[in-house]
Amino acid sequence: QVQVVESGGGLVQSGGSLKLSCEVSGRTLSAYDIGWYRQAPGKEREYLARLWDNGLTQYEDAVKGRFTIFRGTTKNVVYLQMNNLKPEGAAVYYCEYISGPGGSWGQGTQVPVSS
């Protein structure tokens, strides 16, 4: 079983920056990808970015150039650096551990954005 824990959420002003963390633990495979998503109240979960095990990254157009997904010094921690946050970015942010057999989700971390 794989555990996923997001952290780093908190109130941020519109135009501000925040760095979220995603830590995976447990029975992880040697190779896996990490995805970041967010879900605003009353809306569907939205894909933001993905970090492949080989280091490649992909971003949804709405956050490209403002968000960066990257690994820390240890493989099991992945960050999402968010710059120039917009009011519509207020949401619960989720991390997904992605592997061949299936994935695991964390409980999310809330990011309110004040305008």
Backbone bond lengths (Angstrom), bond angles and torsions (degrees), N, CA, C in turn:
res aa  C-N    CA-C-N  psi(-1)  N-CA   C-N-CA  omega(-1)  CA-C   N-CA-C  phi
1 Q - - - 1.461 - - 1.523 109.29 -
2 V 1.313 115.26 141.62 1.453 121.77 -178.63 1.522 109.45 -111.44
3 Q 1.311 115.58 134.15 1.464 120.70 176.00 1.521 108.87 -106.72
4 V 1.309 114.73 140.34 1.462 121.94 179.80 1.523 108.03 -127.41
5 V 1.313 116.44 127.30 1.468 120.14 -179.20 1.515 109.44 -130.50
6 E 1.311 116.05 121.60 1.463 121.78 174.69 1.516 109.78 -95.70
7 S 1.310 116.29 148.81 1.459 121.43 176.28 1.515 109.32 -153.38
8 G 1.327 114.72 169.81 1.453 120.13 176.63 1.511 115.20 102.74
9 G 1.319 116.58 -3.17 1.460 119.04 179.16 1.513 112.16 -69.30
10 G 1.299 115.49 164.61 1.455 121.42 179.47 1.507 110.43 160.68
11 L 1.329 114.86 171.12 1.450 120.28 -177.23 1.528 110.81 -68.21
12 V 1.309 116.30 133.36 1.456 121.56 178.49 1.529 108.07 -137.27
13 Q 1.299 115.36 146.81 1.461 119.92 177.96 1.517 110.32 -79.00
14 S 1.311 115.84 151.04 1.452 120.26 175.15 1.535 108.84 -57.14
15 G 1.314 115.12 130.38 1.456 120.63 -176.44 1.516 113.73 92.11
16 G 1.321 115.76 -6.84 1.455 120.31 -178.23 1.517 113.01 -86.11
17 S 1.323 115.01 -175.65 1.467 121.72 -176.51 1.517 110.44 -126.59
18 L 1.315 114.43 155.58 1.460 120.91 178.48 1.517 107.86 -157.11
19 K 1.330 116.10 144.84 1.452 120.41 177.21 1.515 109.16 -117.81
20 L 1.316 115.72 121.28 1.452 122.38 177.92 1.523 109.94 -98.72
21 S 1.318 115.07 150.30 1.464 121.20 178.85 1.515 110.36 -118.82
22 C 1.315 115.32 147.04 1.455 122.13 175.84 1.527 107.03 -131.46
23 E 1.309 116.44 116.83 1.457 120.37 -179.81 1.522 109.15 -114.61
24 V 1.315 115.17 126.64 1.461 120.08 177.60 1.524 109.03 -109.13
25 S 1.306 115.59 146.66 1.460 121.01 -179.89 1.512 108.80 -151.33
26 G 1.312 114.54 171.88 1.457 119.34 179.84 1.514 111.09 97.61
27 R 1.294 115.74 -148.08 1.457 121.69 -173.62 1.527 110.77 -87.18
28 T 1.317 115.52 67.28 1.456 120.07 179.28 1.516 109.83 -81.57
29 L 1.320 115.05 151.80 1.452 119.58 174.30 1.533 108.98 -76.60
30 S 1.313 115.85 165.49 1.464 118.73 179.97 1.523 110.91 -68.82
31 A 1.310 117.35 -26.28 1.461 121.26 178.98 1.525 108.99 -126.57
32 Y 1.316 115.59 128.23 1.459 119.48 177.59 1.524 109.13 -158.34
33 D 1.302 114.45 160.60 1.460 121.37 177.38 1.518 109.24 -108.07
34 I 1.313 115.55 163.57 1.462 121.78 176.95 1.527 108.65 -128.05
35 G 1.308 115.42 134.62 1.459 120.14 175.62 1.515 110.74 -120.51
36 W 1.310 115.92 147.64 1.469 122.08 173.82 1.520 108.88 -114.95
37 Y 1.321 115.41 140.05 1.452 122.97 -179.09 1.527 107.98 -139.78
38 R 1.311 115.45 167.92 1.462 119.20 171.93 1.526 108.88 -144.54
39 Q 1.312 113.41 155.68 1.460 119.54 178.43 1.513 108.96 -138.34
40 A 1.322 115.48 115.34 1.452 121.85 176.84 1.525 108.69 -86.32
41 P 1.313 116.68 157.14 1.473 119.94 -179.78 1.524 111.76 -55.50
42 G 1.312 116.44 129.30 1.453 121.34 177.36 1.513 114.90 77.46
43 K 1.326 117.34 5.40 1.462 120.54 -178.60 1.520 110.38 -121.46
44 E 1.326 114.64 165.02 1.452 119.83 177.89 1.519 110.29 -78.34
45 R 1.322 114.51 158.91 1.462 119.45 177.16 1.533 109.02 -64.64
46 E 1.313 115.00 135.89 1.462 121.81 -173.63 1.520 109.97 -116.23
47 Y 1.312 115.45 131.76 1.462 120.88 177.00 1.521 110.08 -72.80
48 L 1.334 116.52 138.95 1.463 121.24 179.44 1.520 112.77 -116.00
49 A 1.327 115.73 -52.45 1.457 118.75 -172.49 1.523 109.90 -161.61
50 R 1.323 113.93 160.11 1.461 119.75 178.36 1.513 109.22 -141.74
51 L 1.329 115.26 140.49 1.460 122.11 175.06 1.523 106.99 -118.50
52 W 1.321 115.09 115.89 1.455 119.35 177.78 1.522 109.94 -78.59
53 D 1.310 115.84 159.48 1.457 120.54 -179.00 1.520 111.55 -61.62
54 N 1.332 117.14 -28.49 1.469 120.23 -179.73 1.530 112.26 -83.24
55 G 1.311 117.37 2.23 1.458 120.44 175.71 1.518 115.33 100.86
56 L 1.320 116.82 -10.40 1.458 119.04 178.60 1.526 110.67 -68.87
57 T 1.296 115.67 149.75 1.455 120.93 179.80 1.522 110.77 -128.52
58 Q 1.309 115.04 156.39 1.462 121.70 176.84 1.512 107.74 -144.15
59 Y 1.338 116.04 143.63 1.452 120.62 -178.28 1.519 110.88 -131.06
60 E 1.306 114.48 146.51 1.449 120.02 171.96 1.528 106.74 -71.79
61 D 1.329 116.57 146.14 1.465 120.69 -172.95 1.525 113.23 -57.10
62 A 1.322 117.65 -34.64 1.462 120.38 -175.39 1.528 112.71 -66.72
63 V 1.322 117.68 -20.74 1.467 119.78 -177.75 1.519 112.57 -116.38
64 K 1.309 116.98 -3.13 1.464 120.45 -178.66 1.525 109.87 -60.64
65 G 1.321 115.56 131.43 1.454 120.61 -179.02 1.520 113.95 90.04
66 R 1.329 116.24 -14.14 1.470 119.51 179.13 1.528 111.80 -115.62
67 F 1.319 117.52 -29.96 1.465 122.02 -179.75 1.521 109.08 -109.58
68 T 1.327 114.93 146.62 1.458 121.07 176.62 1.523 109.27 -134.50
69 I 1.318 115.76 129.64 1.461 121.38 176.59 1.520 107.72 -106.19
70 F 1.328 116.67 132.98 1.456 119.43 -177.86 1.527 109.80 -158.35
71 R 1.339 114.34 158.68 1.461 120.01 177.70 1.520 110.01 -88.81
72 G 1.329 114.99 151.18 1.438 120.36 173.14 1.517 110.42 -82.63
73 T 1.322 115.71 -161.35 1.461 120.11 -179.62 1.523 111.97 -71.44
74 T 1.312 116.89 -20.67 1.456 121.17 174.48 1.520 108.93 -113.20
75 K 1.313 115.88 142.83 1.456 120.58 -172.72 1.523 112.58 -60.88
76 N 1.322 117.16 -29.89 1.450 119.24 -171.69 1.527 113.93 -81.83
77 V 1.316 117.52 3.64 1.466 120.33 177.57 1.525 108.84 -121.30
78 V 1.318 115.11 123.90 1.463 121.93 179.56 1.519 107.88 -123.52
79 Y 1.311 115.68 139.13 1.450 121.08 -176.94 1.529 111.10 -111.99
80 L 1.312 114.12 156.81 1.458 121.01 169.80 1.523 106.72 -127.42
81 Q 1.322 115.67 105.12 1.459 120.91 176.23 1.513 108.04 -85.63
82 M 1.310 115.81 122.87 1.461 121.04 -176.97 1.523 108.81 -116.85
83 N 1.304 116.46 119.21 1.451 122.23 178.40 1.529 109.49 -115.19
84 N 1.328 114.53 156.44 1.462 120.56 178.60 1.539 110.69 49.75
85 L 1.313 114.53 52.68 1.467 118.49 179.21 1.524 110.26 -65.14
86 K 1.318 114.80 139.55 1.457 120.48 -179.71 1.525 109.55 -106.15
87 P 1.324 117.17 160.33 1.473 119.27 -179.61 1.534 112.97 -55.68
88 E 1.324 116.02 -33.58 1.472 118.29 179.82 1.521 112.30 -73.14
89 G 1.307 116.86 -4.66 1.456 121.19 175.80 1.513 113.48 -83.36
90 A 1.312 117.58 -2.60 1.460 121.27 177.28 1.517 108.66 -66.61
91 A 1.323 115.78 119.48 1.458 119.73 -173.06 1.524 109.47 -173.30
92 V 1.310 114.47 174.93 1.460 120.35 166.62 1.521 106.35 -93.22
93 Y 1.322 115.66 128.75 1.453 121.67 -177.35 1.530 109.39 -101.83
94 Y 1.328 114.34 131.31 1.463 121.34 -176.54 1.520 110.94 -120.62
95 C 1.302 113.57 150.84 1.445 122.29 176.42 1.522 108.27 -116.75
96 E 1.311 116.50 142.43 1.455 121.07 178.11 1.512 110.79 -124.92
97 Y 1.297 115.73 128.10 1.462 122.47 170.08 1.514 106.63 -83.81
98 I 1.332 116.82 122.17 1.455 121.80 -173.23 1.527 109.44 -117.07
99 S 1.323 115.49 119.08 1.454 119.73 177.35 1.522 108.50 -136.59
100 G 1.327 116.12 172.03 1.451 119.36 -177.42 1.513 113.70 -56.41
101 P 1.330 117.65 -52.98 1.470 119.68 -176.61 1.524 113.57 -68.55
102 G 1.287 118.33 -18.86 1.460 119.72 -177.45 1.503 110.81 155.10
103 G 1.313 116.46 177.58 1.445 119.77 -176.85 1.508 112.52 -125.02
104 S 1.324 114.40 172.63 1.452 121.29 176.32 1.513 109.12 -134.74
105 W 1.329 115.13 146.60 1.460 121.25 -179.19 1.520 110.54 -114.71
106 G 1.312 114.59 151.64 1.440 120.19 171.50 1.515 110.35 -89.12
107 Q 1.318 115.87 -177.94 1.465 121.85 -178.77 1.529 112.07 -85.76
108 G 1.301 116.14 -12.10 1.455 120.00 177.59 1.516 112.89 93.48
109 T 1.312 114.70 159.37 1.456 121.61 175.13 1.521 107.74 -133.96
110 Q 1.314 116.25 133.77 1.466 120.73 -171.15 1.527 111.32 -87.16
111 V 1.321 114.23 137.08 1.457 121.28 178.26 1.526 108.70 -128.04
112 P 1.312 117.32 97.86 1.465 119.59 171.92 1.533 108.41 -82.13
113 V 1.306 116.32 146.04 1.460 121.34 179.04 1.518 107.97 -124.67
114 S 1.312 116.04 121.67 1.456 120.49 179.08 1.522 109.76 -93.43
115 S 1.317 115.59 138.94 1.473 119.62 -178.13 1.516 110.98 -95.09
